[in-house]
Amino acid sequence: MDNTEKLYPVEILLLDHEEHEITTIHAYESQLRIDMTQVPDGWHRCAISDGEGGLDLIKHRAVADHLNDYLTKDNIDELLDENDGWLYSGGVTTNKERQTPIELPATIYPR
């Protein structure tokens, strides 16, 4: 039995509340919720939830309408806090420059 999980790289375009581009972050995607207490040092977790009007929402964590969790070395906590705790996702794309997944202990997921 494998005790690790592979997370694959993506890029997420962040948009402000008026749908203007802010930045693109490099992240690793998980279709399951990641346990905050198991996030490795130097990494940050964010989540995407299903938003109204066709654009998904990026948040610290998604309670309802959860789509995916992401681990990133890009700290967007302050950016989220400055924008009422959420931003729009302008899209999630495969990161063609970094196809190599990261492997983490399976304990990143709550039991």
C-alpha positions as CSV (number, residue, x, y, z in Angstrom):
1,M,0.0,0.0,0.0
2,D,1.3,3.4,-1.0
3,N,1.5,5.9,1.9
4,T,2.2,9.0,-0.3
5,E,0.0,11.2,-2.5
6,K,1.1,12.8,-5.8
7,L,0.0,16.3,-6.4
8,Y,0.4,17.7,-10.0
9,P,1.4,21.3,-10.9
10,V,-1.0,23.9,-12.2
11,E,-1.1,27.6,-12.6
12,I,-4.1,29.6,-11.2
13,L,-4.9,33.1,-12.6
14,L,-6.2,35.3,-9.7
15,L,-8.7,38.1,-10.5
16,D,-10.0,40.8,-8.2
17,H,-13.7,41.5,-7.6
18,E,-14.0,43.5,-10.8
19,E,-12.4,40.6,-12.7
20,H,-9.1,42.3,-13.4
21,E,-6.0,40.1,-13.5
22,I,-3.9,40.4,-10.3
23,T,-1.3,37.6,-10.6
24,T,-0.8,33.9,-11.5
25,I,0.3,31.5,-8.8
26,H,2.1,28.2,-9.2
27,A,0.4,25.4,-7.2
28,Y,-0.2,21.7,-6.8
29,E,-3.7,20.4,-7.1
30,S,-5.6,18.0,-4.8
31,Q,-9.1,16.9,-5.5
32,L,-9.5,16.2,-1.8
33,R,-9.4,18.6,1.2
34,I,-6.0,19.0,2.7
35,D,-5.6,19.0,6.5
36,M,-4.3,22.4,7.5
37,T,-2.3,20.9,10.3
38,Q,-0.4,18.7,7.8
39,V,0.7,21.5,5.3
40,P,4.5,21.3,5.0
41,D,6.6,24.2,6.3
42,G,7.0,26.9,3.6
43,W,3.8,25.9,1.8
44,H,0.3,27.5,1.9
45,R,-3.1,26.0,1.3
46,C,-5.9,27.6,-0.6
47,A,-9.2,26.2,-2.0
48,I,-11.4,26.8,-5.0
49,S,-15.2,26.6,-4.6
50,D,-17.9,26.8,-7.1
51,G,-18.9,30.5,-7.5
52,E,-22.0,32.1,-8.9
53,G,-22.0,33.6,-12.4
54,G,-19.5,31.2,-13.9
55,L,-16.3,32.2,-12.0
56,D,-15.0,30.0,-9.3
57,L,-13.8,31.5,-6.0
58,I,-10.3,31.2,-4.4
59,K,-10.4,31.2,-0.6
60,H,-8.4,30.2,2.4
61,R,-10.7,27.2,2.7
62,A,-13.9,26.2,1.1
63,V,-16.7,25.0,3.4
64,A,-19.4,24.8,0.8
65,D,-19.2,23.9,-2.9
66,H,-15.6,22.7,-2.6
67,L,-13.9,21.9,-5.9
68,N,-10.2,21.4,-5.1
69,D,-7.5,22.3,-2.6
70,Y,-4.1,23.6,-3.7
71,L,-0.6,23.8,-2.1
72,T,1.5,26.7,-3.2
73,K,4.8,28.3,-2.1
74,D,3.1,31.6,-3.1
75,N,1.7,33.2,0.1
76,I,-1.6,34.8,-1.0
77,D,-3.0,35.1,2.5
78,E,-2.5,38.9,2.7
79,L,-4.0,39.3,-0.8
80,L,-7.1,37.2,0.2
81,D,-7.4,39.2,3.4
82,E,-7.3,42.5,1.6
83,N,-10.2,41.2,-0.7
84,D,-12.7,40.1,1.9
85,G,-11.2,36.6,2.0
86,W,-11.8,35.7,-1.6
87,L,-10.7,36.3,-5.2
88,Y,-12.0,35.0,-8.5
89,S,-10.2,32.2,-10.3
90,G,-9.6,33.2,-13.9
91,G,-8.8,29.6,-14.7
92,V,-6.6,26.7,-13.7
93,T,-4.2,25.4,-16.3
94,T,-1.6,22.7,-16.4
95,N,1.9,24.1,-15.7
96,K,3.7,22.9,-18.8
97,E,7.1,23.9,-17.4
98,R,6.8,21.9,-14.2
99,Q,5.1,18.6,-15.1
100,T,6.8,16.7,-12.2
101,P,4.4,16.0,-9.4
102,I,5.3,16.4,-5.7
103,E,4.9,13.4,-3.4
104,L,3.6,14.1,0.1
105,P,2.7,11.7,3.0
106,A,-0.9,10.5,2.8
107,T,-1.5,12.2,6.2
108,I,-2.1,15.5,4.3
109,Y,-5.7,14.3,4.2
110,P,-7.9,14.3,7.2
111,R,-9.2,11.0,8.4
